[in-house]
Amino acid sequence: MATALSTRTMALADLLPSYEWNCMTAAQRLWVKTFLESGEQTGTFDALAATRVAYPVGKNIVARAAQVQSHRKVKRILNIYFGRTDTESSDPFFDELKRAIRKSIRRDGGLSDNTVTVIRFYEKHAGKKLQVPCAE
């Protein structure tokens, strides 16, 4: 499952002090580090080898590799590394806001006053209007 992905836009060392890097679990960081180091050294990114290093216990290494690659935190750091732009997937605050909206609706049956205040704050500072039901 080694693949040549798009050209990188930064070095792995530049990711290490980032907020996104520190949001990942230790196993996710080890997986990403192994995955990106192999790519930097050989030009081929090997998800299975990275999975064997970061998650040595388990029977289905292919399924585990797919799970790790599809995790939102791992996808976010890979998008940053490869310079892929997707505002919502690379904005950690937006992810937290989406989670707060879901929790507020589940818990309160709608958006709480505090959640609406945070939505307004995000809209003001991000310069975009969110399409949120019951936010008015």
N, CA, C and O atoms as a printed pandas DataFrame, in Angstrom:
     atom_number atom_name residue_name chain_id  residue_number  x_coord  y_coord  z_coord
0              1         N          MET        A               1    0.827   -1.184    0.000
1              2        CA          MET        A               1    0.000    0.000    0.000
2              3         C          MET        A               1    0.873    1.248    0.000
3              4         O          MET        A               1    0.484    2.277    0.554
4              5         N          ALA        A               2    2.018    1.169   -0.601
5              6        CA          ALA        A               2    2.895    2.332   -0.726
6              7         C          ALA        A               2    2.418    3.162   -1.904
7              8         O          ALA        A               2    2.148    2.641   -2.986
8              9         N          THR        A               3    2.322    4.459   -1.673
9             10        CA          THR        A               3    1.834    5.338   -2.731
10            11         C          THR        A               3    2.691    6.579   -2.831
11            12         O          THR        A               3    3.280    7.028   -1.847
12            13         N          ALA        A               4    2.753    7.124   -4.020
13            14        CA          ALA        A               4    3.391    8.414   -4.221
14            15         C          ALA        A               4    2.278    9.450   -4.233
15            16         O          ALA        A               4    1.451    9.470   -5.145
16            17         N          LEU        A               5    2.257   10.299   -3.235
17            18        CA          LEU        A               5    1.210   11.307   -3.119
18            19         C          LEU        A               5    1.670   12.607   -3.745
19            20         O          LEU        A               5    2.748   12.683   -4.333
20            21         N          SER        A               6    0.842   13.623   -3.611
21            22        CA          SER        A               6    1.208   14.918   -4.158
22            23         C          SER        A               6    2.468   15.453   -3.488
23            24         O          SER        A               6    2.878   14.968   -2.433
24            25         N          THR        A               7    3.059   16.432   -4.097
25            26        CA          THR        A               7    4.308   17.003   -3.606
26            27         C          THR        A               7    4.107   17.675   -2.259
27            28         O          THR        A               7    3.118   18.375   -2.040
28            29         N          ARG        A               8    5.040   17.457   -1.378
29            30        CA          ARG        A               8    4.944   18.071   -0.052
30            31         C          ARG        A               8    5.259   19.555   -0.140
31            32         O          ARG        A               8    5.981   20.000   -1.032
32            33         N          THR        A               9    4.707   20.311    0.799
33            34        CA          THR        A               9    4.944   21.749    0.808
34            35         C          THR        A               9    5.760   22.187    2.013
35            36         O          THR        A               9    6.100   23.364    2.138
36            37         N          MET        A              10    6.075   21.258    2.895
37            38        CA          MET        A              10    6.864   21.584    4.076
38            39         C          MET        A              10    7.584   20.339    4.568
39            40         O          MET        A              10    7.308   19.228    4.115
40            41         N          ALA        A              11    8.491   20.533    5.481
41            42        CA          ALA        A              11    9.216   19.410    6.076
42            43         C          ALA        A              11    8.476   18.924    7.318
43            44         O          ALA        A              11    7.730   19.677    7.944
44            45         N          LEU        A              12    8.688   17.677    7.658
45            46        CA          LEU        A              12    8.072   17.104    8.853
46            47         C          LEU        A              12    8.430   17.914   10.088
47            48         O          LEU        A              12    7.578   18.119   10.953
48            49         N          ALA        A              13    9.648   18.370   10.189
49            50        CA          ALA        A              13   10.092   19.150   11.357
50            51         C          ALA        A              13    9.257   20.411   11.554
51            52         O          ALA        A              13    9.101   20.882   12.680
52            53         N          ASP        A              14    8.719   20.962   10.463
53            54        CA          ASP        A              14    7.883   22.158   10.562
54            55         C          ASP        A              14    6.513   21.856   11.168
55            56         O          ASP        A              14    5.858   22.760   11.686
56            57         N          LEU        A              15    6.076   20.611   11.111
57            58        CA          LEU        A              15    4.776   20.230   11.674
58            59         C          LEU        A              15    4.827   19.997   13.178
59            60         O          LEU        A              15    3.828   20.183   13.873
60            61         N          LEU        A              16    5.980   19.594   13.677
61            62        CA          LEU        A              16    6.069   19.151   15.070
62            63         C          LEU        A              16    5.610   20.174   16.104
63            64         O          LEU        A              16    4.976   19.778   17.082
64            65         N          PRO        A              17    5.895   21.471   15.943
65            66        CA          PRO        A              17    5.421   22.411   16.958
66            67         C          PRO        A              17    3.982   22.891   16.732
67            68         O          PRO        A              17    3.497   23.731   17.491
68            69         N          SER        A              18    3.298   22.387   15.723
69            70        CA          SER        A              18    1.965   22.908   15.377
70            71         C          SER        A              18    0.886   22.429   16.337
71            72         O          SER        A              18    1.019   21.402   17.002
72            73         N          TYR        A              19   -0.173   23.203   16.384
73            74        CA          TYR        A              19   -1.346   22.859   17.191
74            75         C          TYR        A              19   -1.935   21.538   16.720
75            76         O          TYR        A              19   -2.295   20.685   17.531
76            77         N          GLU        A              20   -2.031   21.377   15.421
77            78        CA          GLU        A              20   -2.628   20.169   14.855
78            79         C          GLU        A              20   -1.838   18.921   15.235
79            80         O          GLU        A              20   -2.417   17.868   15.502
80            81         N          TRP        A              21   -0.513   19.046   15.256
81            82        CA          TRP        A              21    0.334   17.916   15.641
82            83         C          TRP        A              21    0.063   17.524   17.088
83            84         O          TRP        A              21   -0.056   16.340   17.406
84            85         N          ASN        A              22   -0.032   18.509   17.954
85            86        CA          ASN        A              22   -0.226   18.253   19.379
86            87         C          ASN        A              22   -1.631   17.781   19.719
87            88         O          ASN        A              22   -1.853   17.281   20.821
88            89         N          CYS        A              23   -2.582   17.925   18.806
89            90        CA          CYS        A              23   -3.947   17.440   19.025
90            91         C          CYS        A              23   -4.068   15.928   18.814
91            92         O          CYS        A              23   -5.024   15.309   19.280
92            93         N          MET        A              24   -3.105   15.344   18.118
93            94        CA          MET        A              24   -3.172   13.913   17.839
94            95         C          MET        A              24   -2.713   13.100   19.043
95            96         O          MET        A              24   -2.000   13.599   19.914
96            97         N          THR        A              25   -3.135   11.838   19.076
97            98        CA          THR        A              25   -2.672   10.926   20.118
98            99         C          THR        A              25   -1.218   10.544   19.833
99           100         O          THR        A              25   -0.704   10.801   18.744
100          101         N          ALA        A              26   -0.569    9.936   20.807
101          102        CA          ALA        A              26    0.823    9.514   20.627
102          103         C          ALA        A              26    0.945    8.509   19.479
103          104         O          ALA        A              26    1.889    8.578   18.692
104          105         N          ALA        A              27   -0.002    7.583   19.383
105          106        CA          ALA        A              27    0.041    6.587   18.312
106          107         C          ALA        A              27   -0.177    7.248   16.946
107          108         O          ALA        A              27    0.472    6.877   15.968
108          109         N          GLN        A              28   -1.081    8.219   16.879
109          110        CA          GLN        A              28   -1.303    8.932   15.618
110          111         C          GLN        A              28   -0.056    9.711   15.214
111          112         O          GLN        A              28    0.318    9.726   14.041
112          113         N          ARG        A              29    0.588   10.359   16.186
113          114        CA          ARG        A              29    1.814   11.102   15.879
114          115         C          ARG        A              29    2.901   10.163   15.374
115          116         O          ARG        A              29    3.609   10.490   14.422
116          117         N          LEU        A              30    3.040    8.996   16.005
117          118        CA          LEU        A              30    4.029    8.015   15.562
118          119         C          LEU        A              30    3.700    7.542   14.149
119          120         O          LEU        A              30    4.599    7.403   13.320
120          121         N          TRP        A              31    2.424    7.295   13.868
121          122        CA          TRP        A              31    2.018    6.851   12.532
122          123         C          TRP        A              31    2.359    7.917   11.489
123          124         O          TRP        A              31    2.968    7.613   10.463
124          125         N          VAL        A              32    1.967    9.164   11.753
125          126        CA          VAL        A              32    2.217   10.248   10.794
126          127         C          VAL        A              32    3.717   10.461   10.620
127          128         O          VAL        A              32    4.194   10.634    9.498
128          129         N          LYS        A              33    4.453   10.450   11.717
129          130        CA          LYS        A              33    5.903   10.654   11.642
130          131         C          LYS        A              33    6.551    9.561   10.793
131          132         O          LYS        A              33    7.369    9.856    9.921
132          133         N          THR        A              34    6.193    8.312   11.042
133          134        CA          THR        A              34    6.747    7.191   10.276
134          135         C          THR        A              34    6.336    7.280    8.807
135          136         O          THR        A              34    7.155    7.065    7.913
136          137         N          PHE        A              35    5.084    7.592    8.567
137          138        CA          PHE        A              35    4.549    7.710    7.208
138          139         C          PHE        A              35    5.281    8.805    6.430
139          140         O          PHE        A              35    5.707    8.591    5.295
140          141         N          LEU        A              36    5.422    9.977    7.049
141          142        CA          LEU        A              36    6.046   11.104    6.353
142          143         C          LEU        A              36    7.561   10.946    6.234
143          144         O          LEU        A              36    8.145   11.330    5.220
144          145         N          GLU        A              37    8.201   10.384    7.259
145          146        CA          GLU        A              37    9.649   10.153    7.168
146          147         C          GLU        A              37    9.979    9.188    6.042
147          148         O          GLU        A              37   10.940    9.396    5.302
148          149         N          SER        A              38    9.181    8.130    5.912
149          150        CA          SER        A              38    9.444    7.177    4.820
150          151         C          SER        A              38    9.262    7.864    3.473
151          152         O          SER        A              38   10.012    7.605    2.532
152          153         N          GLY        A              39    8.279    8.727    3.381
153          154        CA          GLY        A              39    8.063    9.457    2.139
154          155         C          GLY        A              39    9.180   10.425    1.822
155          156         O          GLY        A              39    9.595   10.553    0.670
156          157         N          GLU        A              40    9.675   11.120    2.863
157          158        CA          GLU        A              40   10.776   12.064    2.655
158          159         C          GLU        A              40   12.061   11.345    2.260
159          160         O          GLU        A              40   12.841   11.855    1.456
160          161         N          GLN        A              41   12.280   10.161    2.826
161          162        CA          GLN        A              41   13.515    9.435    2.567
162          163         C          GLN        A              41   13.485    8.648    1.263
163          164         O          GLN        A              41   14.490    8.581    0.555
164          165         N          THR        A              42   12.338    8.054    0.941
165          166        CA          THR        A              42   12.280    7.170   -0.228
166          167         C          THR        A              42   11.459    7.731   -1.382
167          168         O          THR        A              42   11.571    7.257   -2.513
168          169         N          GLY        A              43   10.638    8.733   -1.105
169          170        CA          GLY        A              43    9.753    9.267   -2.135
170          171         C          GLY        A              43    8.442    8.511   -2.235
171          172         O          GLY        A              43    7.577    8.872   -3.034
172          173         N          THR        A              44    8.284    7.471   -1.435
173          174        CA          THR        A              44    7.069    6.665   -1.420
174          175         C          THR        A              44    6.527    6.618   -0.004
175          176         O          THR        A              44    7.259    6.317    0.939
176          177         N          PHE        A              45    5.246    6.915    0.142
177          178        CA          PHE        A              45    4.605    6.944    1.455
178          179         C          PHE        A              45    3.921    5.608    1.692
179          180         O          PHE        A              45    3.023    5.226    0.942
180          181         N          ASP        A              46    4.342    4.896    2.732
181          182        CA          ASP        A              46    3.873    3.536    2.986
182          183         C          ASP        A              46    2.995    3.505    4.239
183          184         O          ASP        A              46    3.501    3.494    5.361
184          185         N          ALA        A              47    1.679    3.491    4.037
185          186        CA          ALA        A              47    0.735    3.493    5.150
186          187         C          ALA        A              47    0.784    2.190    5.941
187          188         O          ALA        A              47    0.617    2.197    7.161
188          189         N          LEU        A              48    1.010    1.081    5.259
189          190        CA          LEU        A              48    1.055   -0.204    5.967
190          191         C          LEU        A              48    2.274   -0.287    6.887
191          192         O          LEU        A              48    2.166   -0.761    8.018
192          193         N          ALA        A              49    3.411    0.162    6.417
193          194        CA          ALA        A              49    4.610    0.141    7.257
194          195         C          ALA        A              49    4.427    1.058    8.463
195          196         O          ALA        A              49    4.821    0.710    9.576
196          197         N          ALA        A              50    3.837    2.213    8.247
197          198        CA          ALA        A              50    3.591    3.137    9.357
198          199         C          ALA        A              50    2.621    2.530   10.359
199          200         O          ALA        A              50    2.768    2.722   11.567
200          201         N          THR        A              51    1.638    1.804    9.864
201          202        CA          THR        A              51    0.656    1.160   10.747
202          203         C          THR        A              51    1.307    0.046   11.558
203          204         O          THR        A              51    1.004   -0.119   12.740
204          205         N          ARG        A              52    2.195   -0.716   10.934
205          206        CA          ARG        A              52    2.896   -1.786   11.667
206          207         C          ARG        A              52    3.733   -1.223   12.809
207          208         O          ARG        A              52    3.862   -1.857   13.856
208          209         N          VAL        A              53    4.305   -0.033   12.613
209          210        CA          VAL        A              53    5.130    0.589   13.654
210          211         C          VAL        A              53    4.259    1.179   14.761
211          212         O          VAL        A              53    4.516    0.951   15.943
212          213         N          ALA        A              54    3.237    1.931   14.382
213          214        CA          ALA        A              54    2.429    2.654   15.368
214          215         C          ALA        A              54    1.393    1.777   16.062
215          216         O          ALA        A              54    1.056    2.015   17.221
216          217         N          TYR        A              55    0.891    0.772   15.367
217          218        CA          TYR        A              55   -0.154   -0.108   15.906
218          219         C          TYR        A              55    0.257   -1.562   15.700
219          220         O          TYR        A              55   -0.329   -2.248   14.864
220          221         N          PRO        A              56    1.254   -2.050   16.445
221          222        CA          PRO        A              56    1.782   -3.398   16.203
222          223         C          PRO        A              56    0.823   -4.523   16.577
223          224         O          PRO        A              56    0.961   -5.636   16.068
224          225         N          VAL        A              57   -0.136   -4.264   17.445
225          226        CA          VAL        A              57   -1.066   -5.303   17.863
226          227         C          VAL        A              57   -2.312   -5.225   16.987
227          228         O          VAL        A              57   -2.860   -4.143   16.780
228          229         N          GLY        A              58   -2.749   -6.339   16.486
229          230        CA          GLY        A              58   -3.948   -6.370   15.649
230          231         C          GLY        A              58   -3.748   -7.303   14.478
231          232         O          GLY        A              58   -2.629   -7.532   14.020
232          233         N          LYS        A              59   -4.853   -7.833   14.008
233          234        CA          LYS        A              59   -4.765   -8.826   12.950
234          235         C          LYS        A              59   -4.907   -8.229   11.561
235          236         O          LYS        A              59   -4.206   -8.648   10.640
236          237         N          ASN        A              60   -5.785   -7.276   11.391
237          238        CA          ASN        A              60   -6.039   -6.749   10.058
238          239         C          ASN        A              60   -5.353   -5.395    9.887
239          240         O          ASN        A              60   -5.944   -4.349   10.155
240          241         N          ILE        A              61   -4.125   -5.430    9.448
241          242        CA          ILE        A              61   -3.301   -4.231    9.320
242          243         C          ILE        A              61   -3.831   -3.294    8.235
243          244         O          ILE        A              61   -3.688   -2.077    8.349
244          245         N          VAL        A              62   -4.438   -3.847    7.189
245          246        CA          VAL        A              62   -4.971   -3.024    6.097
246          247         C          VAL        A              62   -6.157   -2.196    6.587
247          248         O          VAL        A              62   -6.258   -1.005    6.290
248          249         N          ALA        A              63   -7.049   -2.835    7.336
249          250        CA          ALA        A              63   -8.211   -2.112    7.869
250          251         C          ALA        A              63   -7.763   -1.035    8.850
251          252         O          ALA        A              63   -8.294    0.076    8.851
252          253         N          ARG        A              64   -6.785   -1.371    9.679
253          254        CA          ARG        A              64   -6.285   -0.397   10.653
254          255         C          ARG        A              64   -5.639    0.783    9.941
255          256         O          ARG        A              64   -5.831    1.927   10.356
256          257         N          ALA        A              65   -4.885    0.535    8.889
257          258        CA          ALA        A              65   -4.254    1.609    8.119
258          259         C          ALA        A              65   -5.310    2.531    7.522
259          260         O          ALA        A              65   -5.148    3.751    7.523
260          261         N          ALA        A              66   -6.392    1.947    7.013
261          262        CA          ALA        A              66   -7.475    2.753    6.450
262          263         C          ALA        A              66   -8.146    3.592    7.516
263          264         O          ALA        A              66   -8.492    4.748    7.269
264          265         N          GLN        A              67   -8.339    3.023    8.710
265          266        CA          GLN        A              67   -8.941    3.772    9.810
266          267         C          GLN        A              67   -8.070    4.951   10.203
267          268         O          GLN        A              67   -8.572    6.059   10.396
268          269         N          VAL        A              68   -6.787    4.726   10.321
269          270        CA          VAL        A              68   -5.878    5.794   10.726
270          271         C          VAL        A              68   -5.863    6.894    9.673
271          272         O          VAL        A              68   -5.953    8.074   10.014
272          273         N          GLN        A              69   -5.753    6.531    8.416
273          274        CA          GLN        A              69   -5.704    7.519    7.344
274          275         C          GLN        A              69   -6.978    8.335    7.247
275          276         O          GLN        A              69   -6.933    9.494    6.836
276          277         N          SER        A              70   -8.106    7.764    7.613
277          278        CA          SER        A              70   -9.372    8.478    7.489
278          279         C          SER        A              70   -9.733    9.274    8.741
279          280         O          SER        A              70  -10.732    9.992    8.741
280          281         N          HIS        A              71   -8.948    9.162    9.797
281          282        CA          HIS        A              71   -9.233    9.922   11.012
282          283         C          HIS        A              71   -9.061   11.411   10.723
283          284         O          HIS        A              71   -8.108   11.812   10.055
284          285         N          ARG        A              72   -9.980   12.219   11.223
285          286        CA          ARG        A              72   -9.990   13.647   10.886
286          287         C          ARG        A              72   -8.717   14.360   11.304
287          288         O          ARG        A              72   -8.269   15.261   10.595
288          289         N          LYS        A              73   -8.119   13.992   12.428
289          290        CA          LYS        A              73   -6.887   14.664   12.866
290          291         C          LYS        A              73   -5.709   14.302   11.967
291          292         O          LYS        A              73   -4.869   15.147   11.658
292          293         N          VAL        A              74   -5.657   13.053   11.555
293          294        CA          VAL        A              74   -4.587   12.601   10.660
294          295         C          VAL        A              74   -4.775   13.237    9.285
295          296         O          VAL        A              74   -3.810   13.704    8.679
296          297         N          LYS        A              75   -6.006   13.256    8.792
297          298        CA          LYS        A              75   -6.272   13.894    7.498
298          299         C          LYS        A              75   -5.896   15.363    7.533
299          300         O          LYS        A              75   -5.347   15.887    6.564
300          301         N          ARG        A              76   -6.186   16.036    8.645
301          302        CA          ARG        A              76   -5.877   17.459    8.762
302          303         C          ARG        A              76   -4.374   17.703    8.662
303          304         O          ARG        A              76   -3.939   18.598    7.938
304          305         N          ILE        A              77   -3.581   16.917    9.382
305          306        CA          ILE        A              77   -2.127   17.135    9.366
306          307         C          ILE        A              77   -1.544   16.771    7.994
307          308         O          ILE        A              77   -0.605   17.424    7.539
308          309         N          LEU        A              78   -2.080   15.743    7.330
309          310        CA          LEU        A              78   -1.610   15.393    5.989
310          311         C          LEU        A              78   -1.987   16.475    4.976
311          312         O          LEU        A              78   -1.210   16.779    4.072
312          313         N          ASN        A              79   -3.178   17.053    5.129
313          314        CA          ASN        A              79   -3.572   18.164    4.247
314          315         C          ASN        A              79   -2.623   19.347    4.400
315          316         O          ASN        A              79   -2.256   19.985    3.413
316          317         N          ILE        A              80   -2.233   19.632    5.616
317          318        CA          ILE        A              80   -1.293   20.733    5.857
318          319         C          ILE        A              80    0.057   20.405    5.225
319          320         O          ILE        A              80    0.647   21.240    4.539
320          321         N          TYR        A              81    0.535   19.208    5.454
321          322        CA          TYR        A              81    1.842   18.790    4.949
322          323         C          TYR        A              81    1.906   18.869    3.423
323          324         O          TYR        A              81    2.898   19.329    2.858
324          325         N          PHE        A              82    0.839   18.416    2.765
325          326        CA          PHE        A              82    0.826   18.397    1.309
326          327         C          PHE        A              82    0.258   19.672    0.693
327          328         O          PHE        A              82    0.135   19.769   -0.528
328          329         N          GLY        A              83   -0.086   20.643    1.523
329          330        CA          GLY        A              83   -0.558   21.926    1.015
330          331         C          GLY        A              83   -1.934   21.884    0.396
331          332         O          GLY        A              83   -2.260   22.713   -0.453
332          333         N          ARG        A              84   -2.737   20.938    0.805
333          334        CA          ARG        A              84   -4.101   20.861    0.291
334          335         C          ARG        A              84   -4.957   21.867    1.041
335          336         O          ARG        A              84   -4.905   21.940    2.269
336          337         N          THR        A              85   -5.732   22.630    0.320
337          338        CA          THR        A              85   -6.549   23.647    0.967
338          339         C          THR        A              85   -7.993   23.192    1.060
339          340         O          THR        A              85   -8.619   22.836    0.062
340          341         N          ASP        A              86   -8.490   23.212    2.245
341          342        CA          ASP        A              86   -9.891   22.976    2.550
342          343         C          ASP        A              86  -10.109   23.661    3.877
343          344         O          ASP        A              86   -9.775   23.108    4.924
344          345         N          THR        A              87  -10.659   24.847    3.849
345          346        CA          THR        A              87  -10.753   25.688    5.032
346          347         C          THR        A              87  -11.370   24.962    6.212
347          348         O          THR        A              87  -10.856   25.039    7.328
348          349         N          GLU        A              88  -12.466   24.259    5.975
349          350        CA          GLU        A              88  -13.133   23.621    7.099
350          351         C          GLU        A              88  -12.328   22.459    7.661
351          352         O          GLU        A              88  -12.359   22.233    8.870
352          353         N          SER        A              89  -11.608   21.713    6.826
353          354        CA          SER        A              89  -10.869   20.567    7.350
354          355         C          SER        A              89   -9.538   20.982    7.971
355          356         O          SER        A              89   -8.943   20.204    8.717
356          357         N          SER        A              90   -9.059   22.195    7.679
357          358        CA          SER        A              90   -7.789   22.610    8.260
358          359         C          SER        A              90   -7.968   23.646    9.359
359          360         O          SER        A              90   -6.986   24.217    9.834
360          361         N          ASP        A              91   -9.193   23.894    9.766
361          362        CA          ASP        A              91   -9.472   24.868   10.812
362          363         C          ASP        A              91   -9.885   24.136   12.085
363          364         O          ASP        A              91  -11.034   23.706   12.194
364          365         N          PRO        A              92   -8.982   23.983   13.048
365          366        CA          PRO        A              92   -9.309   23.223   14.249
366          367         C          PRO        A              92  -10.443   23.846   15.055
367          368         O          PRO        A              92  -11.211   23.128   15.696
368          369         N          PHE        A              93  -10.559   25.171   15.031
369          370        CA          PHE        A              93  -11.636   25.817   15.771
370          371         C          PHE        A              93  -12.991   25.466   15.162
371          372         O          PHE        A              93  -13.969   25.269   15.884
372          373         N          PHE        A              94  -13.047   25.388   13.832
373          374        CA          PHE        A              94  -14.292   25.040   13.159
374          375         C          PHE        A              94  -14.728   23.631   13.545
375          376         O          PHE        A              94  -15.917   23.391   13.756
376          377         N          ASP        A              95  -13.787   22.698   13.639
377          378        CA          ASP        A              95  -14.118   21.335   14.067
378          379         C          ASP        A              95  -14.708   21.334   15.472
379          380         O          ASP        A              95  -15.693   20.644   15.734
380          381         N          GLU        A              96  -14.113   22.098   16.365
381          382        CA          GLU        A              96  -14.626   22.189   17.733
382          383         C          GLU        A              96  -16.014   22.819   17.751
383          384         O          GLU        A              96  -16.882   22.396   18.515
384          385         N          LEU        A              97  -16.220   23.821   16.917
385          386        CA          LEU        A              97  -17.516   24.483   16.838
386          387         C          LEU        A              97  -18.582   23.512   16.344
387          388         O          LEU        A              97  -19.687   23.484   16.887
388          389         N          LYS        A              98  -18.270   22.716   15.322
389          390        CA          LYS        A              98  -19.234   21.734   14.830
390          391         C          LYS        A              98  -19.605   20.748   15.935
391          392         O          LYS        A              98  -20.770   20.381   16.083
392          393         N          ARG        A              99  -18.616   20.326   16.700
393          394        CA          ARG        A              99  -18.868   19.394   17.799
394          395         C          ARG        A              99  -19.769   20.037   18.863
395          396         O          ARG        A              99  -20.675   19.392   19.391
396          397         N          ALA        A             100  -19.511   21.312   19.168
397          398        CA          ALA        A             100  -20.322   22.018   20.170
398          399         C          ALA        A             100  -21.766   22.182   19.695
399          400         O          ALA        A             100  -22.700   22.074   20.490
400          401         N          ILE        A             101  -21.944   22.439   18.409
401          402        CA          ILE        A             101  -23.294   22.576   17.850
402          403         C          ILE        A             101  -24.045   21.257   17.978
403          404         O          ILE        A             101  -25.194   21.233   18.420
404          405         N          ARG        A             102  -23.395   20.156   17.590
405          406        CA          ARG        A             102  -24.047   18.842   17.704
406          407         C          ARG        A             102  -24.411   18.529   19.147
407          408         O          ARG        A             102  -25.509   18.049   19.426
408          409         N          LYS        A             103  -23.490   18.801   20.061
409          410        CA          LYS        A             103  -23.721   18.522   21.480
410          411         C          LYS        A             103  -24.856   19.374   22.018
411          412         O          LYS        A             103  -25.697   18.882   22.770
412          413         N          SER        A             104  -24.891   20.644   21.644
413          414        CA          SER        A             104  -25.940   21.546   22.109
414          415         C          SER        A             104  -27.309   21.083   21.623
415          416         O          SER        A             104  -28.281   21.104   22.378
416          417         N          ILE        A             105  -27.382   20.670   20.375
417          418        CA          ILE        A             105  -28.661   20.207   19.829
418          419         C          ILE        A             105  -29.094   18.921   20.517
419          420         O          ILE        A             105  -30.267   18.758   20.853
420          421         N          ARG        A             106  -28.151   18.007   20.729
421          422        CA          ARG        A             106  -28.463   16.748   21.415
422          423         C          ARG        A             106  -28.922   16.991   22.850
423          424         O          ARG        A             106  -29.911   16.412   23.299
424          425         N          ARG        A             107  -28.210   17.836   23.552
425          426        CA          ARG        A             107  -28.470   18.059   24.966
426          427         C          ARG        A             107  -29.684   18.961   25.194
427          428         O          ARG        A             107  -30.523   18.671   26.047
428          429         N          ASP        A             108  -29.776   20.060   24.427
429          430        CA          ASP        A             108  -30.799   21.072   24.680
430          431         C          ASP        A             108  -31.965   21.035   23.698
431          432         O          ASP        A             108  -32.947   21.753   23.882
432          433         N          GLY        A             109  -31.870   20.214   22.664
433          434        CA          GLY        A             109  -32.918   20.175   21.658
434          435         C          GLY        A             109  -32.816   21.316   20.655
435          436         O          GLY        A             109  -33.660   21.427   19.765
436          437         N          GLY        A             110  -31.830   22.141   20.776
437          438        CA          GLY        A             110  -31.599   23.274   19.882
438          439         C          GLY        A             110  -30.282   23.915   20.283
439          440         O          GLY        A             110  -29.536   23.361   21.090
440          441         N          LEU        A             111  -30.001   25.067   19.729
441          442        CA          LEU        A             111  -28.750   25.738   20.067
442          443         C          LEU        A             111  -28.908   26.564   21.337
443          444         O          LEU        A             111  -29.850   27.346   21.469
444          445         N          SER        A             112  -27.988   26.383   22.256
445          446        CA          SER        A             112  -28.005   27.183   23.482
446          447         C          SER        A             112  -27.542   28.601   23.166
447          448         O          SER        A             112  -26.956   28.848   22.112
448          449         N          ASP        A             113  -27.805   29.521   24.074
449          450        CA          ASP        A             113  -27.372   30.914   23.895
450          451         C          ASP        A             113  -25.856   30.996   23.759
451          452         O          ASP        A             113  -25.339   31.765   22.949
452          453         N          ASN        A             114  -25.151   30.203   24.552
453          454        CA          ASN        A             114  -23.687   30.217   24.485
454          455         C          ASN        A             114  -23.181   29.730   23.127
455          456         O          ASN        A             114  -22.233   30.293   22.578
456          457         N          THR        A             115  -23.809   28.692   22.588
457          458        CA          THR        A             115  -23.389   28.181   21.289
458          459         C          THR        A             115  -23.642   29.215   20.198
459          460         O          THR        A             115  -22.810   29.391   19.308
460          461         N          VAL        A             116  -24.770   29.892   20.259
461          462        CA          VAL        A             116  -25.077   30.941   19.277
462          463         C          VAL        A             116  -24.048   32.065   19.378
463          464         O          VAL        A             116  -23.621   32.604   18.357
464          465         N          THR        A             117  -23.647   32.423   20.594
465          466        CA          THR        A             117  -22.636   33.459   20.788
466          467         C          THR        A             117  -21.308   33.048   20.146
467          468         O          THR        A             117  -20.649   33.866   19.504
468          469         N          VAL        A             118  -20.920   31.798   20.315
469          470        CA          VAL        A             118  -19.671   31.307   19.726
470          471         C          VAL        A             118  -19.770   31.284   18.201
471          472         O          VAL        A             118  -18.800   31.598   17.511
472          473         N          ILE        A             119  -20.939   30.914   17.674
473          474        CA          ILE        A             119  -21.142   30.932   16.224
474          475         C          ILE        A             119  -20.963   32.348   15.689
475          476         O          ILE        A             119  -20.283   32.553   14.684
476          477         N          ARG        A             120  -21.565   33.316   16.351
477          478        CA          ARG        A             120  -21.439   34.721   15.925
478          479         C          ARG        A             120  -19.970   35.176   15.981
479          480         O          ARG        A             120  -19.498   35.879   15.087
480          481         N          PHE        A             121  -19.262   34.772   17.028
481          482        CA          PHE        A             121  -17.850   35.121   17.169
482          483         C          PHE        A             121  -17.050   34.545   15.998
483          484         O          PHE        A             121  -16.234   35.237   15.390
484          485         N          TYR        A             122  -17.297   33.264   15.692
485          486        CA          TYR        A             122  -16.586   32.618   14.590
486          487         C          TYR        A             122  -16.890   33.318   13.269
487          488         O          TYR        A             122  -15.983   33.588   12.481
488          489         N          GLU        A             123  -18.167   33.611   13.029
489          490        CA          GLU        A             123  -18.548   34.274   11.781
490          491         C          GLU        A             123  -17.847   35.620   11.639
491          492         O          GLU        A             123  -17.390   35.979   10.554
492          493         N          LYS        A             124  -17.768   36.352   12.725
493          494        CA          LYS        A             124  -17.145   37.681   12.701
494          495         C          LYS        A             124  -15.652   37.581   12.393
495          496         O          LYS        A             124  -15.135   38.328   11.563
496          497         N          HIS        A             125  -14.972   36.669   13.053
497          498        CA          HIS        A             125  -13.518   36.580   12.905
498          499         C          HIS        A             125  -13.060   35.759   11.696
499          500         O          HIS        A             125  -11.965   35.976   11.177
500          501         N          ALA        A             126  -13.886   34.827   11.254
501          502        CA          ALA        A             126  -13.517   34.023   10.076
502          503         C          ALA        A             126  -13.973   34.701    8.786
503          504         O          ALA        A             126  -13.510   34.359    7.698
504          505         N          GLY        A             127  -14.880   35.660    8.919
505          506        CA          GLY        A             127  -15.354   36.365    7.733
506          507         C          GLY        A             127  -16.271   35.547    6.862
507          508         O          GLY        A             127  -16.350   35.783    5.657
508          509         N          LYS        A             128  -16.974   34.579    7.452
509          510        CA          LYS        A             128  -17.927   33.794    6.670
510          511         C          LYS        A             128  -19.180   33.540    7.483
511          512         O          LYS        A             128  -19.145   33.463    8.711
512          513         N          LYS        A             129  -20.268   33.415    6.783
513          514        CA          LYS        A             129  -21.566   33.165    7.401
514          515         C          LYS        A             129  -21.832   31.674    7.392
515          516         O          LYS        A             129  -21.741   31.030    6.346
516          517         N          LEU        A             130  -22.157   31.123    8.543
517          518        CA          LEU        A             130  -22.439   29.704    8.644
518          519         C          LEU        A             130  -23.924   29.439    8.443
519          520         O          LEU        A             130  -24.766   30.231    8.865
520          521         N          GLN        A             131  -24.233   28.345    7.811
521          522        CA          GLN        A             131  -25.618   27.932    7.619
522          523         C          GLN        A             131  -25.989   26.988    8.761
523          524         O          GLN        A             131  -25.809   25.774    8.665
524          525         N          VAL        A             132  -26.510   27.569    9.843
525          526        CA          VAL        A             132  -26.847   26.794   11.021
526          527         C          VAL        A             132  -28.337   26.927   11.283
527          528         O          VAL        A             132  -28.837   28.045   11.414
528          529         N          PRO        A             133  -29.064   25.809   11.361
529          530        CA          PRO        A             133  -30.492   25.892   11.639
530          531         C          PRO        A             133  -30.742   26.417   13.051
531          532         O          PRO        A             133  -30.018   26.070   13.984
532          533         N          CYS        A             134  -31.736   27.226   13.200
533          534        CA          CYS        A             134  -32.154   27.763   14.511
534          535         C          CYS        A             134  -31.113   28.668   15.135
535          536         O          CYS        A             134  -31.102   28.818   16.357
536          537         N          ALA        A             135  -30.238   29.277   14.351
537          538        CA          ALA        A             135  -29.212   30.149   14.917
538          539         C          ALA        A             135  -29.720   31.569   15.071
539          540         O          ALA        A             135  -29.039   32.401   15.670
540          541         N          GLU        A             136  -30.875   31.861   14.558
541          542        CA          GLU        A             136  -31.428   33.221   14.644
542          543         C          GLU        A             136  -32.294   33.363   15.866
543          544         O          GLU        A             136  -32.847   34.435   16.110
